[in-house]
């Protein structure tokens, strides 16, 4: 069963998706699933059916592993320059088709079109970055301390990689894994989220056009990710799992991968603190918080989740930030003037509603927003909360929505303690004019990434990842990202 778009959807013709007709992408070919099932794709802005994609089975997963295995030797032996040129072409095609890709992301994910455009640009950069890194993979050579032999270290592709990506960044989370894997010489199987599968298939077509050989990249969608992923991890030819998603699912996948001692990279949940000291540039801090909190309407693992403002500027900061949040326009993601699109599902709205209602029942006040609107679409308004009780669930759970809880603090030691009072450690944000204090606090906050006087932390050239329950390994960066897809081989020689 191929991807079928709903021609009655109001944006079907507007964005030119009429020719978009794909199935599972396995071995360089579009094919039907082994079963008859389909996965419906819903527009979060209208709740209208966009289309349906194939629902892969365990048999399809086995076929994808077989295809990846068949392409493994040829791809790992492909000269680095050739791999580099193919990755560069992927980048160029994404840039050429950026508006179409952004519109597709906005349609199936609901994110504001301006955010979708930013995602496409960010996603494409991984292909440009790793096109450059593909030709810079080097080994090591040295003399053993005893002088008896030479130490040679060679870095080789780890093998077949299973990549599992979430719905919130359907392009970027895929390219952040695929680009370094291909640069390293690995073949991959991508399992995108069932909520946003169209972007993954559109990109698969682009990879094919760019010259990625059959079987090097395979894409399958499924409504039963547990059994399908487990079947792939049970195949001894699969040597790598890279997952982005919730900590709970990550723990389950780690246990599954442990059965065959598979190398794992895990980018998991976050609960990012955003710290504003009295001496901060408030204009910059407010603008930075709008980015850190409201990019993708708060549906990001790096989103500012706990906003700590020092008492000397707390009141004025709360007033000015609330004015900005209340003025944001909520609407369908595909509309050009939308600043806050819908959440991904009704369930996501219900979770946000629960956290806000719990906080308000325990004494919190909503300075703006605070209640889901009636009508169609999975919307939740930009919301600012103050006076949140320590007993509120919001203090400890990742919100994943456009809700900004503000907390007052007095001292540097106090804010470091509360910032670290979480099982997560992905990202953190610090605003202060005192660079010494900024660096000192950054060194004490338990997070894999720190944005100092910036509201945006992600960069393809920097290592992305967390500590504690926020994950294992790093994506991106000069050596970190590609190293996740390689094995070090030591050779002792007497020459």
HELIX and SHEET records of a PDB file:
HELIX    1   1 UNK A   58  UNK A   76  1                                  19    
HELIX    2   2 UNK A   80  UNK A   96  1                                  17    
HELIX    3   3 UNK A   98  UNK A  109  1                                  12    
HELIX    4   4 UNK A  113  UNK A  133  1                                  21    
HELIX    5   5 UNK A  134  UNK A  136  5                                   3    
HELIX    6   6 UNK A  172  UNK A  184  1                                  13    
HELIX    7   7 UNK A  194  UNK A  196  5                                   3    
HELIX    8   8 UNK A  198  UNK A  210  1                                  13    
HELIX    9   9 UNK A  225  UNK A  234  1                                  10    
HELIX   10  10 UNK A  247  UNK A  258  1                                  12    
HELIX   11  11 UNK A  282  UNK A  294  1                                  13    
HELIX   12  12 UNK A  295  UNK A  298  5                                   4    
HELIX   13  13 UNK A  311  UNK A  327  1                                  17    
HELIX   14  14 UNK A  346  UNK A  361  1                                  16    
HELIX   15  15 UNK A  393  UNK A  395  5                                   3    
HELIX   16  16 UNK A  412  UNK A  419  1                                   8    
HELIX   17  17 UNK A  435  UNK A  444  1                                  10    
HELIX   18  18 UNK A  468  UNK A  470  5                                   3    
HELIX   19  19 UNK A  480  UNK A  483  1                                   4    
SHEET    1   A 3 UNK A   4  UNK A   5  0                                        
SHEET    2   A 3 UNK A  49  UNK A  54 -1                                        
SHEET    3   A 3 UNK A  38  UNK A  42 -1                                        
SHEET    1   B 2 UNK A  24  UNK A  26  0                                        
SHEET    2   B 2 UNK A  29  UNK A  31 -1                                        
SHEET    1   C 3 UNK A 140  UNK A 143  0                                        
SHEET    2   C 3 UNK A 150  UNK A 157 -1                                        
SHEET    3   C 3 UNK A 486  UNK A 493 -1                                        
SHEET    1   D 6 UNK A 217  UNK A 219  0                                        
SHEET    2   D 6 UNK A 188  UNK A 191  1                                        
SHEET    3   D 6 UNK A 160  UNK A 164  1                                        
SHEET    4   D 6 UNK A 238  UNK A 244  1                                        
SHEET    5   D 6 UNK A 263  UNK A 267  1                                        
SHEET    6   D 6 UNK A 471  UNK A 472 -1                                        
SHEET    1   E 7 UNK A 365  UNK A 368  0                                        
SHEET    2   E 7 UNK A 383  UNK A 386 -1                                        
SHEET    3   E 7 UNK A 403  UNK A 409  1                                        
SHEET    4   E 7 UNK A 304  UNK A 310  1                                        
SHEET    5   E 7 UNK A 272  UNK A 276  1                                        
SHEET    6   E 7 UNK A 427  UNK A 431  1                                        
SHEET    7   E 7 UNK A 449  UNK A 452  1                                        
END                                                                             
